[in-house]
Amino acid sequence: MKSPVLETRRAVVVEVAKKYPGGQACASARLSLELKRFKNQVYESGGVVPLSDEEVYVLESEQGTTRLPDYICAMYGGVFVRLPESGELDNIDLYQRSLNASAKRGELDRFMAAALDDGRIDASEAKKIRALLAEFIAASHEEVGAVIELHKSKCQTLRASGKG
């Protein structure tokens, strides 16, 4: 399950630093920063410049998370969708992506039905509905992108080998 989109860049950086495998000491070492300086950059204290997007990317890449792009996309009213690489795709992966998209749609529908039990949707319910919708859209986009990428790759491979 994807984490909810955080509301500030600082909150994103703090979350990335806190969740890094081995903790902040390992994260600071990974970025070749002294621990005290790292913490000052994470918490934007001590008059130091915050961690750069590239530094956050390094930490997130090793965690397998996308908190920073999720935050930036949400600022613009969009959703982040990681594009699949054809080398990692097969029919089992496509099925898994399809199930994931269906599950996200189910979560959205279930929450909307519960929110409508009293006949209205309040501000916190609307925020949650939009977040679930963004997750569903991203999962659906990933699913369709993977189908296209896998089958585009097969066509190109067949043509290159003279079989298509």
C-alpha positions as CSV (number, residue, x, y, z in Angstrom):
1,M,0.0,0.0,0.0
2,K,1.3,3.4,-0.9
3,S,1.8,6.0,1.8
4,P,-0.5,9.0,1.8
5,V,1.0,12.0,0.1
6,L,2.7,14.3,2.6
7,E,1.8,18.0,2.7
8,T,5.2,19.7,2.7
9,R,8.6,19.0,1.2
10,R,10.1,19.1,4.7
11,A,7.6,16.4,5.8
12,V,8.7,14.3,2.9
13,V,12.4,14.6,3.7
14,V,11.8,13.9,7.4
15,E,9.8,10.7,6.5
16,V,12.5,9.5,4.0
17,A,15.2,10.0,6.6
18,K,13.3,8.3,9.4
19,K,12.4,5.3,7.3
20,Y,15.8,4.7,5.8
21,P,17.0,1.1,6.5
22,G,19.4,1.4,9.5
23,G,18.1,4.8,10.4
24,Q,19.5,8.3,10.0
25,A,23.0,7.2,10.8
26,C,23.0,4.9,7.8
27,A,21.3,7.5,5.6
28,S,23.9,10.2,6.5
29,A,26.7,7.7,5.8
30,R,25.1,6.8,2.4
31,L,25.2,10.5,1.5
32,S,28.7,10.9,2.9
33,L,27.5,13.5,5.4
34,E,28.3,13.9,9.1
35,L,25.3,12.8,11.2
36,K,24.8,16.2,12.8
37,R,24.9,18.0,9.5
38,F,22.6,15.5,8.0
39,K,20.0,16.0,10.8
40,N,20.3,19.8,10.4
41,Q,19.6,19.4,6.6
42,V,16.7,17.0,7.2
43,Y,15.0,19.2,9.8
44,E,16.1,22.5,8.1
45,S,17.8,23.8,11.3
46,G,21.2,25.2,12.0
47,G,21.1,27.5,9.0
48,V,22.1,24.8,6.6
49,V,20.6,24.1,3.1
50,P,18.0,21.3,3.1
51,L,18.8,18.0,1.4
52,S,18.7,18.3,-2.4
53,D,16.2,16.5,-4.6
54,E,19.1,14.3,-5.8
55,E,20.0,13.4,-2.2
56,V,16.4,12.5,-1.4
57,Y,16.2,10.5,-4.6
58,V,19.3,8.4,-3.6
59,L,17.7,7.6,-0.3
60,E,14.3,6.8,-1.8
61,S,15.8,4.7,-4.5
62,E,17.2,2.3,-1.9
63,Q,13.9,2.3,0.0
64,G,11.8,1.7,-3.1
65,T,9.5,4.7,-2.2
66,T,8.3,7.7,-4.2
67,R,7.4,10.2,-1.6
68,L,9.1,13.2,-3.2
69,P,7.6,12.7,-6.7
70,D,4.2,11.9,-5.1
71,Y,4.4,15.2,-3.2
72,I,5.5,17.2,-6.3
73,C,2.8,15.7,-8.5
74,A,0.1,16.3,-5.9
75,M,1.1,20.0,-5.8
76,Y,0.2,20.2,-9.5
77,G,-3.0,18.1,-9.1
78,G,-1.5,15.0,-10.7
79,V,-0.2,11.6,-9.7
80,F,3.2,10.0,-10.1
81,V,3.3,6.9,-12.2
82,R,6.6,4.9,-12.5
83,L,7.1,3.8,-16.1
84,P,7.8,0.1,-16.4
85,E,10.9,-1.2,-18.1
86,S,10.2,-4.0,-20.6
87,G,12.9,-6.3,-19.2
88,E,11.1,-6.7,-16.0
89,L,7.6,-7.4,-17.5
90,D,5.8,-10.7,-18.1
91,N,2.2,-11.9,-18.0
92,I,2.4,-12.6,-14.3
93,D,3.5,-9.0,-13.7
94,L,0.6,-7.8,-15.9
95,Y,-1.8,-9.9,-13.9
96,Q,-0.4,-8.5,-10.6
97,R,-0.8,-5.0,-11.8
98,S,-4.3,-5.7,-12.9
99,L,-5.2,-7.0,-9.5
100,N,-3.5,-4.0,-7.8
101,A,-5.6,-1.6,-9.9
102,S,-8.8,-3.5,-9.2
103,A,-8.0,-3.5,-5.4
104,K,-7.4,0.3,-5.5
105,R,-10.8,0.7,-7.3
106,G,-12.4,-1.4,-4.6
107,E,-10.9,0.7,-1.8
108,L,-12.1,3.8,-3.5
109,D,-15.7,2.5,-4.0
110,R,-15.9,1.1,-0.5
111,F,-14.8,4.3,1.1
112,M,-17.1,6.4,-1.1
113,A,-20.1,4.2,-0.2
114,A,-19.2,4.5,3.6
115,A,-18.8,8.3,3.2
116,L,-22.3,8.6,1.6
117,D,-24.0,6.7,4.4
118,D,-25.0,10.0,6.0
119,G,-25.9,11.5,2.6
120,R,-23.0,14.0,2.5
121,I,-19.2,14.1,2.1
122,D,-17.3,16.3,4.5
123,A,-13.9,17.9,3.8
124,S,-11.8,15.1,5.4
125,E,-13.8,12.4,3.5
126,A,-13.3,14.4,0.2
127,K,-9.6,14.5,0.9
128,K,-9.4,10.8,1.5
129,I,-11.5,10.1,-1.7
130,R,-9.2,12.2,-3.8
131,A,-6.2,10.4,-2.4
132,L,-7.7,7.0,-3.1
133,L,-8.7,8.1,-6.6
134,A,-5.1,9.2,-7.2
135,E,-3.9,5.8,-6.1
136,F,-6.4,4.1,-8.4
137,I,-5.5,6.3,-11.4
138,A,-1.8,5.7,-10.9
139,A,-2.3,1.9,-10.6
140,S,-4.4,1.8,-13.7
141,H,-1.9,3.9,-15.6
142,E,0.9,1.5,-14.5
143,E,-1.2,-1.4,-15.6
144,V,-1.9,0.0,-19.1
145,G,1.7,1.2,-19.5
146,A,3.0,-2.2,-18.7
147,V,0.7,-3.9,-21.2
148,I,1.8,-1.5,-23.9
149,E,5.5,-1.8,-23.0
150,L,5.5,-5.6,-22.9
151,H,3.7,-6.1,-26.1
152,K,5.5,-3.2,-27.9
153,S,8.8,-4.9,-26.9
154,K,7.7,-8.3,-28.3
155,C,6.7,-6.7,-31.6
156,Q,10.0,-5.0,-32.0
157,T,11.9,-8.1,-31.0
158,L,10.0,-10.2,-33.6
159,R,10.6,-7.6,-36.4
160,A,14.3,-7.4,-35.5
161,S,14.6,-11.2,-35.6
162,G,12.8,-11.4,-39.0
163,K,9.8,-13.4,-37.5
164,G,7.2,-10.6,-37.5
